[in-house]
Amino acid sequence: MRLLVFGGTSFVGRAIVEDAVGRGHLVTTVNRGLTGADVAGVEALRGDRSTELGVLAGRTFDAVVDPSGQVPLQVLRTAWAKYAPFYAFVSTTAVYRALDAAGTDESAATWPGVADEDGDPADLTTLGPRKRGCELAVEQTYGSQGLIARAGMIVGPHDNVGQLPWWLGRIAVGGPFIAPGDPGRGLQLIDARDLAAFVLDQVEARRGGVHNVVPDGPNTTMGRLLDDCVRATGSDAEAMWMDEGFLLAQGVQPWAELPLWIPGGGAFWSVSGASAKAAGLRLRPFAETVRDTWEWLRSGGEVRAVAGAHPFGISKEKEQKVLAAWESA
Ligand SMILES: NC(=O)c1ccc[n+]([C@@H]2O[C@H](COP(=O)([O-])OP(=O)(O)OC[C@H]3O[C@@H](n4cnc5c(N)ncnc54)[C@H](OP(=O)(O)O)[C@@H]3O)[C@@H](O)[C@H]2O)c1
């Protein structure tokens, strides 16, 4: 197939492009040339979707794959341009108003979509309404030939957010480290490469629809994830499991200072992945994701955080203070 990919040099976009090239598709990418290197084997065009995409004038493709749309009017413009008869859009489960009940499926209430010309991709507080606006642009223009892939938390090589890379980096240093809450707490994490394969499978079958692209049920636990990090890095690090009340009393910030830790966060990690599973989502073993992410970091991979994202991780000094307090408690 002739595929037009918007972006294609970052985390998810890169995974889609690498997989598509591997499958023998003819891939054209469009980006500004700022974020990362082009994948070998693509036709790489330069364009800025916030201003003009004249480089695509008169071009047509079999499908558009849009992993990077963040601003509704920009997505509306590329949808209206009808570069192809099929449009796949990578969205997020942040479009749901709340993830506070287990089993949230695609029928749950979403934010109203905004249609904001100046929507700022760096403003993560407006992410849900912006991505919903992008979805509506695709749904209303493409109908059944539009795919909306609502990803949950994404991990894997080329990570541009940084949670799993932080844990790997910390654990590689060795010694006792803070392990938050219940080691048995289930997590739902999707490898960018599994997300990419799912999107391409649907594109090849020209199957539209809306899917939460998450494992249908936990695919690891906090305890297994940290064990996998110890194994992958070959470190002597030792997990010190501390209860959530103690950590909160110590002023440790969930998520920001200890990535992926949400106190009592059961519902956040139990979104329904049933429809993606039925549509053929395949998941690699989570330990493989951890190993490959570590290999990527070791071979010089760097988290180049998306605009607006805060860096993750507790400071060395604060970690030492909390470890000492735990010891004496
Ligand atoms: N990370 C998560 O856990 C998570 C969870 C759920 C959903 N998601 C979604 O997953 C997707 C991640 O996509 P991604 O990793 O490929 O990265 P992304 O940060 O959304 O997009 C970056 C790509 O878009 C290009 N780009 C940015 N601004 C552009 C512009 N004005 N004109 C043309 N190209 C532009 C960049 O290249 P240049 O800078 O060179 O132009 C780069 O190739 C996003 O849609 C995100 O909302 C992420």
The ligand as an SDF file (V2000), in Angstrom:
LIG
                    3D

 48 52  0  0  0  0  0  0  0  0999 V2000
    3.0630    8.3460   25.1810 N   0  0  0  0  0  0  0  0  0  0  0  0
    1.9420    7.8700   25.6490 C   0  0  0  0  0  0  0  0  0  0  0  0
    1.9090    7.1900   26.6710 O   0  0  0  0  0  0  0  0  0  0  0  0
    0.6650    8.1100   24.8770 C   0  0  0  0  0  0  0  0  0  0  0  0
   -0.5150    7.6080   25.4040 C   0  0  0  0  0  0  0  0  0  0  0  0
   -1.6650    7.6830   24.6290 C   0  0  0  0  0  0  0  0  0  0  0  0
   -1.6270    8.2620   23.3790 C   0  0  0  0  0  0  0  0  0  0  0  0
   -0.4680    8.8000   22.9010 N   0  0  0  0  0  0  0  0  0  0  0  0
   -0.4770    9.3690   21.5480 C   0  0  0  0  0  0  0  0  0  0  0  0
    0.4890    8.6720   20.7920 O   0  0  0  0  0  0  0  0  0  0  0  0
    1.0040    9.5430   19.8160 C   0  0  0  0  0  0  0  0  0  0  0  0
    2.5180    9.5750   19.9290 C   0  0  0  0  0  0  0  0  0  0  0  0
    2.9960    9.8740   18.7020 O   0  0  0  0  0  0  0  0  0  0  0  0
    4.5410   10.0290   18.4190 P   0  0  0  0  0  0  0  0  0  0  0  0
    5.3100    9.2960   19.4430 O   0  0  0  0  0  0  0  0  0  0  0  0
    4.7850    9.6570   17.0220 O   0  0  0  0  0  0  0  0  0  0  0  0
    4.8740   11.5160   18.7060 O   0  0  0  0  0  0  0  0  0  0  0  0
    4.2520   12.9440   18.6440 P   0  0  0  0  0  0  0  0  0  0  0  0
    5.0740   13.6950   19.6370 O   0  0  0  0  0  0  0  0  0  0  0  0
    2.7880   12.9890   18.7980 O   0  0  0  0  0  0  0  0  0  0  0  0
    4.5950   13.4690   17.1590 O   0  0  0  0  0  0  0  0  0  0  0  0
    5.8470   13.7860   16.7990 C   0  0  0  0  0  0  0  0  0  0  0  0
    5.9750   13.6760   15.2780 C   0  0  0  0  0  0  0  0  0  0  0  0
    5.1800   14.6440   14.6240 O   0  0  0  0  0  0  0  0  0  0  0  0
    6.0000   15.5490   13.8780 C   0  0  0  0  0  0  0  0  0  0  0  0
    5.4500   16.9030   14.0070 N   0  0  0  0  0  0  0  0  0  0  0  0
    5.2810   17.6020   15.1590 C   0  0  0  0  0  0  0  0  0  0  0  0
    4.7550   18.8190   14.8830 N   0  0  0  0  0  0  0  0  0  0  0  0
    4.5920   18.8790   13.5320 C   0  0  0  0  0  0  0  0  0  0  0  0
    4.0910   19.8700   12.6390 C   0  0  0  0  0  0  0  0  0  0  0  0
    3.6600   21.0680   13.0730 N   0  0  0  0  0  0  0  0  0  0  0  0
    4.0550   19.5990   11.3120 N   0  0  0  0  0  0  0  0  0  0  0  0
    4.5010   18.4020   10.8490 C   0  0  0  0  0  0  0  0  0  0  0  0
    4.9820   17.4140   11.6390 N   0  0  0  0  0  0  0  0  0  0  0  0
    5.0260   17.6510   12.9710 C   0  0  0  0  0  0  0  0  0  0  0  0
    7.3870   15.4160   14.5080 C   0  0  0  0  0  0  0  0  0  0  0  0
    8.4310   15.7280   13.6070 O   0  0  0  0  0  0  0  0  0  0  0  0
    9.0330   17.2290   13.5120 P   0  0  0  0  0  0  0  0  0  0  0  0
    9.1330   17.7530   14.9120 O   0  0  0  0  0  0  0  0  0  0  0  0
   10.3490   16.9980   12.8660 O   0  0  0  0  0  0  0  0  0  0  0  0
    8.0760   18.0150   12.6680 O   0  0  0  0  0  0  0  0  0  0  0  0
    7.4120   13.9240   14.8780 C   0  0  0  0  0  0  0  0  0  0  0  0
    7.7340   13.1280   13.7710 O   0  0  0  0  0  0  0  0  0  0  0  0
    0.3780   10.9000   20.0340 C   0  0  0  0  0  0  0  0  0  0  0  0
   -0.7210   11.0580   19.1960 O   0  0  0  0  0  0  0  0  0  0  0  0
   -0.0890   10.8250   21.4850 C   0  0  0  0  0  0  0  0  0  0  0  0
   -1.1930   11.6750   21.7140 O   0  0  0  0  0  0  0  0  0  0  0  0
    0.6780    8.7350   23.6350 C   0  0  0  0  0  0  0  0  0  0  0  0
  1  2  1  0
  2  3  2  0
  2  4  1  0
  4  5  1  0
  4 48  2  0
  5  6  2  0
  6  7  1  0
  7  8  2  0
  8  9  1  0
  8 48  1  0
  9 10  1  0
  9 46  1  0
 10 11  1  0
 11 12  1  0
 11 44  1  0
 12 13  1  0
 13 14  1  0
 14 15  2  0
 14 16  1  0
 14 17  1  0
 17 18  1  0
 18 19  2  0
 18 20  1  0
 18 21  1  0
 21 22  1  0
 22 23  1  0
 23 24  1  0
 23 42  1  0
 24 25  1  0
 25 26  1  0
 25 36  1  0
 26 27  1  0
 26 35  1  0
 27 28  2  0
 28 29  1  0
 29 30  1  0
 29 35  2  0
 30 31  1  0
 30 32  2  0
 32 33  1  0
 33 34  2  0
 34 35  1  0
 36 37  1  0
 36 42  1  0
 37 38  1  0
 38 39  2  0
 38 40  1  0
 38 41  1  0
 42 43  1  0
 44 45  1  0
 44 46  1  0
 46 47  1  0
M  CHG  2   8   1  16  -1
M  END
$$$$
